[in-house]
Amino acid sequence: MTTPRSTDERTEILYEASRLLSAPLQLSSGLDRVFAGVMHRYELNACAVFVENGGGPLRCAFAAGLSQEMTRTLTVQPGQGASGVAFSSARARHVQTPAELAGDPLLSALQERLKIQSSLSVPLSTDGRALGVAVYASRKPDAFSPERMETLEQFTVHLALAVRNHEHVQAVEEKNRRLEKESTAMVQELHQTNRQLVRKVRELKTIYDLALATAASSNIEDIARVIIQGVKELVEAQTGAFFLLGEGGLLEPIAPAFDRVGAEAAALTCRTEQSAALERAVNEGKTEILHFLEGERLLPSAWDKLAIRSMLILPLKQDNRVKGVFCVINKTNGLFSEDDVRLLSLMTHRVADVLERLTLDQQLRQRVHDLSVLQEMGVRLPSPPMLSDTVSAIARSTRQAIPGLELCLFFVHHPESETLVVMGGDWDSGLAIDPQPLTTGASEKVPVAEAFHDGRPSVYEKGSSSAAWKKDGLIQNFALQQLYYLPLTVEHGPLGVMALGTRRPEGLGLEGKRLGQMIANQVAVIVERSRLFERLRHANQKLEQINNLKNEFISMVSHELRTPLTTIKGFVSIVLNEETGDLNKQQKHFLETSDRAIDRLTLLVSDLLDISRMEAGQIKMQLRPSVLKDVLVAWAKVFLQAAARRHRDDAFHPERLERKNIRPVIHFRGVHAMTTAVPGQKRNALAI
C-alpha cells in the first residue's frame, strides 16, 4: 500500500523531472540534474539511457555514475539479457539478486566494475514504440521496492517523452540546418545569378556603347577609348591597347595605348618577333594568357616601363586573317580566365571589321589631305623653277602641313665635290641658320650622309638615339628634341636629303613622320627638275655667250674682209676695162675669172652678214623682176672648165626673185653636181 510520504516523493520527483526535461536546455544537462536527484533519493549507483542505433545494438546516449570510457564501451543487444528483453518486450525487467545478473552482458559488466547487486531495466516507450531502455543499478540486493519501481517506471515515461522530443527537436534542428544550408546556397546562387545578370547588363551596355561609337564616330582612337574603358569595368583590368598588324610583323598602337598617347603611345611600337606570345597570337590566331610576368623577359623591351604582371592577348581577325591584337594587362582581382576571354571575344568580335573599315576611311582621308598638301605646294612653286626658290616654297608648305615642325632643310648632292650642300629651306624665326657651315661630305660617317647612301629614313629622338648623332651639326647647334632625315630618291639614284626637326618635347608624332615621308617621296622629282632647270639655264647662258662671240667674230670678219675686197674689185675692174693698157686674151680671161671670184667672195661676206641679220630677225627680201636664164647662164660659166654643160634656148619668162639669193642656190647645186658626177658619164641637165 502506498504511503503518503512515498506519494509525495514520487510526485516531487516526477514534477522535478517534468520541469527539468521540458526546460529549454540540452537533454544531457536536464538528465544530469534529474539522474543526480533520482540517484540521491533512491540510493542508486548508476543510471544509463540506451537508444536505438540504426538497427544494431543500443548505444549509451547518457549515463550517470559511469566513466566516459565505460560509457563508450557499453551496449545493449535487443532480446539479450534483462535490458535487451525489456527493450524487445516493452516491459520493465527487475533483477534482484547477483545470480540473475550473470545472464546479462551489460549487468555483468556493471557488476564487475561497480559491484552492482540489483537493477531495473525500463523500456523507453512512447506512441506504442520502444525508443530504447533505461537501466537503473544499485549495490544493494533489494534496492527496488514496488513503490520505487512504479515511480521509476513513471519517471521513465517522462524520460521517454523527453527523448522523443529531443529526437524531434534534433530532427527539426537538422531540417532547419539543412533548410538554412539550402537557403544559404540558394541565396548565394541568387547572388551569383544577380551578379551575372548585372554583368550581362554591363556587357550589353558596353556593346551598345561600342555600337553607338562605331556608328557616330569615324575616329579609331575614339572607338578604342570606348572599348578599353568598358574592358576596365567588366574585366577589372588595369588597362588595354589595340595594335594593328603591318608589314614585316610590325605592331603599331592605336592611341590611347595602355593609357598613353602621342609620342609615348608611338614608343610602344614593336614587332611580333620580339615576343614569342605575340608571335603565336598573330601566326596561330590563338588567345594567349600570361601570368606572373614580373622579372620575366617575355614581352618587347619597349613595354618594360608598363610594369606588366599578367596579360591577355586576343587576336583580331577578319575573314580568318589576323589584322592585329588586343592586349589587356594586370587583372586587379585574381587571374585572367576563360570567362574573360569569352567576354573580350564578344566585345571585340566586330572590332577587326570596324577597324579595317575605319582604317580604310582614315587612309582615304589621309590621301585627300595629302593631295591637298601637294596641291597647295604646287601652287606655291616658283616660275621659273629656281632651285633655291623651289626648296624654300616646299619647306614653307611642309611646315604649314606638319604641326610643331620648326625646321625644314634640303641637302642636295653635288657630284663634282661629293658634298651635301644646304640649298635652302624654311625654319622658325628663333633659329639662326647659316647654310654654309652645314655643308657635309657625302662620305662622312654622319646620319645625314648615311641616310643619303642607305636610302632609308634616319630618326633622332633625344635620350634614345645612338652616339653617332652627337656629331650632327643640326643637333649640336640648335638643341633639337627630334630630327628626321628623309632621303630624296629619283629614278637614277639618290638626289639629297630633306631634314625635319623640332625643339618641342612631344616631337613630330606618327602622322608628322608619315606626312614628311610622303612629301619627300613626291618632291624629289620637283627638286630634280629644278636642279636640271638650273643646269639648263647655265648651259643656255654659256651658249648665249658663245653665240655672242660668234656674232662678234662674224661681224668683225665681214667688215674686215669687205674693205680689201672692195679695193681689189676696183683695181681688177680698172685693169679689166683696159684703162691701164691693152690686155691679151689670156690676161683678160684670168682677170674675168678673178673678178667673178671676187664677186663670189663678196657674196659670201654678205651671206655672213645676212646670217647675223637673220638671227636678229632683221633680214628683208627685196623681190624684183628677173630673168632666170640670165642668172643661170652667168653662173654656168663658172663651171664650164669643170663640167660640160648643155644649154637650151628655151625662153625664160620673167620671175619675181632676188638675184643675189638665188645665186648661192645655183652655186650649191653646181658644186653638188660636180662632186657627185660619175667619171665618164654624161649628164644632160642640172636640176634646180
Secondary structure, 3 states (H helix, E strand, C coil): CCCHHHHHHHHHHHHHHHHHHHCCCCHHHHHHHHHHHHHHHHCCCEEEEEECCCCCCEEEEEEECCCHHHHHHCEECCCCHHHHHHHHHCCCEEECCHHHHCCCHHHHHHHHHHCCCEEEEEEEEECCEEEEEEEEEECCCCCCCHHHHHHHHHHHHHHHHHHHHHHHHHHHHHHHHHHHHHHHHHHHHHHHHHHHHHHHHHHHHHHHHHHHHHHHCCCHHHHHHHHHHHHHHHCCEEEEEEEEECHHHEEEEECCECCECHHHHHCCCEEHHHCHHHHHHHHHCCCEEECCCCCCCCCCHHHHHHCCCCEEEEEEEECCEEEEEEEEEEECCCCCCHHHHHHHHHHCCCHHHHHHHHHHHHHHHHHHHHHHHHHHHHHHCCCCCCHHHHHHHHHHHHHHHCCCCCEEEEEEEECCCCEEEEEEEEECCCCCCCCHHHCEECCCCCHHHHHHHHCCCEEEECCCCCHHHHHCHHHHHHCCCEEEEEEEEECCEEEEEEEEEECCCCCCHHHHHHHHHHHHHHHHHHHHHHHHHHHHHHHHHHHHHHHHHHHHHHHHHHHHHHHHHHHHHHHHHHHHCCCCCCCCHHHHHHHHHHHHHHHHHHHHHHHHHHHHHHHCCCCCCCCEEEEHHHHHHHHHHHHCCCCCCCCCCCCCCEEEECHHHHHHHHHHHHHHHHHHCCCCCCCCCCCC
